[in-house]
Each structure stands twice: as structure tokens, then as C-alpha cells.
């Protein structure tokens, strides 16, 4: 199979289908049946993490809004429910509350922090402002080492974050554990299978947290570890075939682990009825477009429609320095190119997207106003990835990965046989190098940054350290500094090195790398990259900074 090379016109006219055909249907949902736990989100920053920890026990979990209708929960038929923490106090006038019939479902419920306090208050107990708040690490002293706290060591460190405490338990409840400042560190009503913990077992700082979650999942909810990579692939292939049939599917391939995994999964399910389109906007890292085509087309024989739009995108950014405007223009132009090329290659019945579960959660995520109890959204800045779908394309969506977290996608990728360089590929923003060049993006600056960025990654890989980092990359600043090279004065760009560690990208820390590695990278960049005479190292964590500079 040969790869199609397509050079877009510089300023093409927009191609529109007939108005009667212009729509995008809702995603075709996967309906795989399995045991599951439901996490009701009360606005905690850790709700997603709770779901991930449950998934790590190989049991499926979903995050839902705290005010979901009880009938919807019954329809899902979960084996257990976890109530998340939250920023509110249960005695606030408009404190968020779940449907009170949850306590009577007859299935196990675990309340975490706010979730526990809500359980206590609604079932007849009492919650008050604590005389001494607890934030951070605290030792948990176990009074009842059975059920929920089996194999959790006495004196284990747990992560606390609360200003309220339970001062009176509802009838039928007993204390399982306490801390120095909190009498009710963990509680239970064994008869009704209702449990609560004042700490956060889901965070890495809680030493016995995973053991506690396993106890709830396996011993209390009696779940089986059926949420496996192999089962997901087998079931997804079967459902993709049932949904798509013999229709054609279009996938916008970026080269990242999400879209690449989706491509392999779809190709396994529907073969040549899949068309992958790779739009090269000119902001990829050195050698990546060529390598992508080589892997997909030549190694695995998955045909890719390659669209060279480098000059077109670069012209769109001429004179643009504002980062938000860069993202907007790149996203808009991506949609235009995608629209034109899909109409040229089509018709297609389905559009495949690599939507992940955090995207699904985030799209529905809201913060709860402690004064009004209403949910509000706060925008910090546009997402790094190019987003947005053409509103005038006649597609149905298919999103087989929409229930997976990133680490689960990587497991699926391995099981499908993707090469390690894709499976372990560091996250890369949709706008690419365009937002790693501070200020205006030009062909000269792109070439400088590509060469410098390649050296950073090359040296890290050479030392076998690539997988030790969340991301490693270079940033080009739009200023020049004085230097001396070969007894001559230079006036050239500085390069910023960004090497960070992280678990999920939500928070990150700058990497404490060996000085000789920084020295080698600096020497190579200054000597090999024309236009650079200075290298600096960014030692800012997230927060207060962000991973990307723009």
C-alpha cells in the first residue's frame, strides 16, 4: 500500500456540503457490560484519581455528578458507590447533597472526607467545625482491623484535608480508626454496608490507601478483576464492528499514543474501511512526520493519507505573537484543511476520535459555589491540543477510547503491538512547536527549535533516561543575548530547557538531572545549532507555572 501525498493549495476556497447534509451526530456509545463502581463527584480535585485507583484493581469505575437521579444509578447496577470529597462544608446553606435513597439501595457505599461527613449528617449524626483542622500527613491508629482496614498497618500515614469533623455518629455506626486530632478517622455501619474515611486513600501520600480501596472493591463489594486490557480490546472490536458494519471511518492521526492506539484498534476491527489522515502543519518535532508514515504505512501496512500543509499554516501565523491567538488560528486552519481533505477522500459515515475519559469528565466538570451551591465553570486558558470539530460535516462519531485513562490507553497500545516509541511517547501539544516558540513563529525559528529540541531528546535517550521524565523539550525565546564564540561577539537566541517529572500532568516538578547531562546538552546546542549562544534551565514547578510556556 502506498501513502498518498497531498499538497494543499495556499488559499483554497472553503468547500461546503449541502445544508441538508451538515450535521455531526452524537458519539456511538460502547455498551460493554461489566461489574462497576460509581464515584459521585462533589467537586473534589481527587474524584478522577479515585476512579483511576479503582481501575487499578481491574474493576471498572465511572465518575458521575453528585446529583444524578437514583434511577440512573439503578440502571447502571453498580456493585458499590464512592462519595468523593469536596470543597464545601455539609452545614453550608447550599451544600451539595446526593439523592437520600442512595443509603437504601442495599449496596456498599464508601464516603471519602466530605462524602463521609454528608453520610453522617444525613443519617442522623453530627458534623461540626473542628477545633483543630488537619491538612497533610497524619498517622492513622486502627481500632478495628477488619473489613475496610484489613492489611492496613496501625500508624500508617494518611493524607488529611478537612476543617470539619464528625462529633456524633448515626445509630448503627462504629469507629474503625482515629488520628491524634480526629476521633472518627474511619467509620462503618456493617449491617447496611456503609463506610466512611476522613482521609484521602486515593492519593499517593496515603500509605495504606490502595489496600483500603482493594478491601472495599474486593471484600466489601465482592467485585471480580474483570476490567483487563485483553477484555477491553476483544469487546471493543466486537462493538466497533456492530456499530460501524461495512461503513467507512475517518481518523485524524496525530502520531500521539491516543490517535495511534485508536488507529490500530479500528484497523483490527474494520481493516481497509478505515482511512487515517495525517495533516502536517509544520510544527512537529524533527523527523516525526517521516517516522510516523514509516511506522504506519511501511511497517504495519495501515495506509495514511499524508497532507502537507506546512506553508499554509506558517503563513496564517505571520505576525502573530499572542499565544491564545496562535491556538485559535491553528485550530481554525486545522478544521478547514480537515474539512477539505475529508470531502476529497470521502464520503465517510463515521468520524473516529481519540477522546479519553478525563476529557469526558472535564467536559462535564463543574465547580460548586460554596455560597449558592450552584455549579460554575472557570476557564484558565485554551487547551494545548487543537480542538473543535467542523460543524458542517455529515459524520457520526465513534469514540472507542472514551472510557479509558491515559495509562490504560498505553496498556491497550502494548497489547495491540504498537512500537515502544509510540507507547512511551511524551505528551506533545496539538499546536506543537508553535507554542514553544515565544512570540512570532517563523521558518527560521522553527528550524532552530527543531534542532535544539532534537538534541535534548537525543541526549536523554542516549543515557536511557527518556522514560524517567513526563516531558523533555526546548523553548525558544524571542530575544537575543550577547555571547563570545571564536573570539567574536555574537548576538543570538537563548534556548530554555524544560525537563519535568509528573504522574498525570496535573501537577509537575522540574527534574533534578545530573549537571553533566545539562552541560552536554548545552554544549551540543550552542555548537551545533546556528543562531543560539545561550542555554538556560527552567526550575519552575506546576503550580505556580505550567508545563508549556504558552
Beta strands, then each sheet from edge to edge (+ up, - down):
strand 1: 4-7
strand 2: 24-28
strand 3: 36-41
strand 4: 60-65
strand 5: 80-83
strand 6: 108-112
strand 7: 126-142
strand 8: 156-168
strand 9: 174-178
strand 10: 186-189
strand 11: 194-197
strand 12: 249-252
strand 13: 274-280
strand 14: 304-308
strand 15: 350-352
strand 16: 367-368
strand 17: 375-376
strand 18: 395-398
strand 19: 471-485
strand 20: 488-501
strand 21: 509-510
strand 22: 532-537
sheet 1: 1+ 14+ 13+ 12+ 15+ 18+ 2+
sheet 2: 4+ 3+ 5+ 6+ 11+ 10- 9+ 7- 8+
sheet 3: 16+ 17-
sheet 4: 19+ 20- 21+
sheet 5: 19+ 20- 22-
end
